[in-house]
Structure formats: C-alpha cells, structure tokens
Amino acid sequence: MAKTIETYGAKDITVLEGLEAVRKRPGMYIGSTGPGGLHHLVYEVVDNSVDEAMAGHATRIDVTLLADGGCEVVDDGRGIPVDKHPDPKMKGKSAAEVVLTVLHAGGKFGGSGYKVSGGLHGVGISVVNALSERVEVDIDRDGSRHSMAFAKGGRTTQALKVSGKAPRGRTGTTVRFWPDPTIFEETDFRAQTLLERFQMMAFLNKGLEIRFFDRRPDAALSEPVVFKYAGGIVDFVRHLNSSKEALFKKVGFYDQAEADQEVEIAFQWNTGFNTDGIHSFANGIATIEGGMHEEGFKKSLTNVVNKYARAKGLLKEKEDNLQGEDIREGLTAIISVKLREPQFEGQTKGKLGNVSMRSLVEKATNERLADWFEENPTEARKIVQKSVLASRARLAARNARDATRRKSALEGAGMPDKLKDCSSRNPEECELFIVEGDSAGGSAVAARDPRTQAILPIRGKILNVERARLDKMLKNNEIQTLITAIGAGVGAEFDIAKIRYDKVILMCDADVDGSHIRTLLLTFFFRHMKDLVEQRHVYIAQPPLYSTVVGKEKVYLKDDTAKAAFLADRPDHKKEFQRLKGLGEMDYDELGDTTMDANRRTLLQVSVEQAAIADEIFSVLMGDDVESRKQFIQSNAKDVRFLDI
C-alpha cells in the first residue's frame, strides 16, 4: 500500500485547459460520439437561434447541409454581442469569442438578454467548437459583418474582426461547422432525423419559419423543406392526430400567464386506445419524464371531466368516478410552458420540477377547460361517453389480470414454461433475450451465460397492440408471457422498480419478418411499458451479416458498411466472405460469440428523446391509416441505410 501512495503524486494530476475537457470526454456533453451526438451538434446551434425567436428577436432560421460535409445555421436575430467582455479574466476578448471558446458562458444565466431559453447547461456552441474540425462565424450587427474562425478543438485561427458591411442592414448570426471525424464514429448527417426535430421546434414556436436545405451530392431532397405554423401547438395536435380518426374536428386550446411563467395547452381526442398521448415541453425542451406541469394537467383534467359528467347526468349517482386513465384514452395533448428558471430532474434531465408551474397549470385547466366543455357540449359529451367505455374496458382488463394471477397461483407456476430463466436474482446484472422462434431459442439457451442471461422464445408475430384495448391484449398468450417474464406489470400498473432484468434484448432475424416482429415488440413496450423504453432498458441485438478468416482467426462483420471498411483496410484480403444465415441456423457457439457474449457483441440501445415524434411514427406504422403509412415509407425510403431483404 505504501508503495502505491509513493507512486501517486502531483505529476499524475492532469489539468485540462479550455475546451480540452470536451474532447477528452465528449459523451458527458453530447451523450455519445455516435449518430445521436453528431446530430446534437446541430441542435445546439439551432437552439441558440430558437432562443432568439422565443425572445421575440428572430423570425427565420435556415439550416443547410453543405456539399463538403459541413452544416450552416443562419438566423435573423440580434447577433451575438461583439463588444469586449468586461471580465478581466477574459483578457480583452469580445463577448462573441468568449461564447465560442469558454464553457458555461452565455446570455442565459441571468441579466436581461433572455427571459426564457432552451439551453440546459450553457455549454452549447462552445462544445460544437470543441468537437469540430473547423468553425466559421459571421455576425451581422450594427450595420457591419463581424467574422471569426476556429480550427480543430476550438483553436482561434481568426480573431473577431469587421469583414464588411451587413447585407441590407440585416442582423443575425451565421455559424458553419464541420464535425471532427477523429471524434465521431461517422460524420454523415441524416436529413430525416434533423427534419423531425426542426418540425417540432416550429410547432412549439408559433410563426417561426425554419427552412432546411440539403446541398450534399447524394441528397434525397432536391427542394428546401419549410416549417412554419401559424397555429403553433394547435397545429401540432392536429398533425399528431392526422393518422388517427379524430373523435371530433375541433382542437381545443387555452393559455394563461402570470409573473415570469406561462402555459399553453392544445388537445383533441381520437377514437384510439392509447393513454399516453400527452407530450410536454418546458422552454422548448421535451420533458419526456413529465413533471409538475403534467401532474397539474392530469389532476385537473380528471376533476373537470368528472365534475362535468356529474352535472350533466352522464354518470349515475352510484357510479364510481372516472379514473384518469379512462379519460386520457385517445387523448392527444401538448403542454408547452415557459419559465425563467426551469428545474430539470429525473433519469434523463427530462422532468420539470418547478412546483409553481403545477399550480399555474392546475388553475388554468380548472378554469379554462371547464369553460371549453360548457361552450362545446357536443364534443364534451363524446369525451365522457368514450371515457365511460374505457372505464368498462379497464375493469374487464383488471378481471382478466386477476384471472391470470389466480390461474398462475393455482398451477403453482410463477414463470412461463418457455422462459429459460437465469439463476441470478440481482436485476442489475440480468438480461432477458426475447428470441424469434424456437430453433433460435434453442441455440440461444446453449450459448447463454445461465447465471445472468435468460431466454424467452416467441412464436410468430405478437398482437399489434396499436389496434387493441388492454382487455383484448391481455388475452394474447405471447403478451401474457412477456408481462409475466418482465415482472413489473403493464399499463398504468407498470412499475419500473420491479423489472427482473436490467436489459431486455430483442434478438430477431435481419429480414423483413424479423423487422416486423421487432416493431410489434417495440410498439408493445412503448405503449404499455413506456418507462422500460424511456429509461433505456430495451436493446436490439446486432447479429453480424458476414464472416471471414484473417490468418487462423474468424472475423465477424456487422453489415455491408463494416465489410467495405474491412476491405478498405485490407485491400489484399483474399478469403471469401460467408453470408451468415438466420439466427436459428447459427451454431450455438457462433451465436454466442457474435451476438450474446457481453465482451464481443454489439447492442443497439433503444431511446426515445422525442416522445411526440415516436408517438406519431408508431401511430403511422402500426395504425389503421394505410395512406399515411404509404406516404411515410415513400418519403423515408431514400434515407434507409441498412436494409436486408
């Protein structure tokens, strides 16, 4: 022990200057160095422009993917301040240079620059600078254009200087950046990923115009895509319900403001059975774990509907009150709040903790929603009638669950027969592989680590839960088996603290049928075990498509991209590539080596950063609207990178 202490001294303490810390640990700032982190760079720059719009100083944002792999973001806001920063520690740097080169520097930590803003940490554009190969900034302000430039890692190559006159007296900021390929796994932006985010931003900022241009040589988009919504979140609700059958045509809306906070709520019911159609935002940030604003809305919504139903005689005196989940069945609602000092909490910092916002939303909903019901009696009656039907279905589902529990107790079987469970009872180290087919299930059982890995084979395609109420869903054997194996309940009763496995891994063939089964499973988890997805316990196994031999060692390659990279590194490779067959045709040792061994496998973690977008996609792909599904597939076909048919 003494020897260890002696060898650990001051020389072992590393001091990272400026933006070095970001390059050393990029995941701390942007989540990952994969596609999610890459696109996060764009969001950070665009968020600054959106903050200008929320402050009332910008009306348009142009985002362009450049032909050489860069990205340009242009807004018509006030422009980043260009005068000298007063802090002597900044050594005479301009405010603009400070914003680009110093972490936690910005106009969103007080003062009069912004009343509200979407940034969480104030590190946005400086992180983009740190993780880019180069950055160029033009600022139009006070009649002049001011320019500066940076090289890899944020090193200043051109200090801020006046480079000319601002075009036609315009104001605003232009940022061009080129992601550093030594940091990111890939630097090819996906247009559809960006468009989904930009559309959501336009919905949340009424009247803001966001234009997207793709100038890359292989771009699927030949024309610009423009998002601008005069109705704001009312148009958002209408868009989310466009692939569903609306219960009535009107989209309700109310808002309220007091002190330094305000709330806007838009809503419409549809004929579907989904109960998680509420999507909330705080200062434009998706609060996927909810928070005080959602709590206030749900509580008041339940009170208002029950009070109205009683007053109009739509509930008999002896009938129980409608439950919140009954009322929320088929509801699509957007809750958008703005406040000066948001407090974000939760697993993903996606939960709003400001108690004052709950009070404001409760007050607004109790008063304004009650008025809306009185002014729209036809729609209000339809809402109550649908809620009553949902209540009856809920009771039927509860009876079905109780019957299943009684049957299990009588038979003395706590777990399904087909589940090959692991021996460990510590959920944090346990994994459940949901495997397509009995044949692959047999191989997986032989290949697994029996202490920590459980195998659950499923036959064929499970029920499409997008088109079924919970009571019908619970009669499906495969779904019953999934619920029992995971062990945390289902629907409103789901309790993430009770899950029996930290990782739930979907292991399906890389063909059309396997993709369909995977989508059905994801739909079930997203709709009825949402916390399992949102808290990132769901994974997709990545079995390789190819194998070859290097020397005496067998090498596995995930896909065609990996194969191409392999050949680029080894142009003289002469061995043949074997196209691997389905999971059921793999030897158990091959399946274990490539797909199940924790030290060698690749897993794709399923995350839902934008729940409203996921809600829409699941509705389109798994719902009844064939035309919407056709349009979605056609518009996204050119953006599919890996398809194995």
Secondary structure, DSSP 8 states (H G I E B T S, - for coil): -HHHHHT-SGGG-----TTHHHHHSTHHHHS-SSHHHHHHHHHHHHHHHHHHHHTTS--EEEEEE-TTS-EEEEE-SS----SB-S-GGGTT-BHHHHHHHSTT-SS-SSSSS-SS---SSS-HHHHHHHTEEEEEEEEEETTEEEEEEEEGGGEEEEEEEEEEE-GGG--EEEEEEEE-TTTSS-----HHHHHHHHHHHHHHSTT-EEEEEE-STT-S--S-EEE--TTTHHHHHHHHTTTS-BSSS--EEEEEEETTEEEEEEEEEBSS--S--EEEEETTEE-TT-BHHHHHHHHHHHHHHHHHHHHTT-S-TTS----HHHHHTTEEEEEEEEESS--EESTTS-EE--HHHHHHHHHHIIIIIHHHHHH-HHHHHHHHHHHHHHHHHHHHHHHHHHHHHHHHHHHT-SS-TT-B--S---GGG-EEEEEESHHHHHHHHHHS-TTTEEEEEE-S----GGGS-HHHHTT-HHHHHHHHHH-S--GGG--GGG-S-SEEEEE--SSHHHHHHHHHHHHHHHHHSHHHHHTT-EEEE---SEEEEETTEEEEE-SHHHHHHHHHH-TT--S--EE---GGGS-HHHHIIIII-TTT--EEE---S-HHHHHHHHHHHHSS-HHHHHHHHHHHGGG------
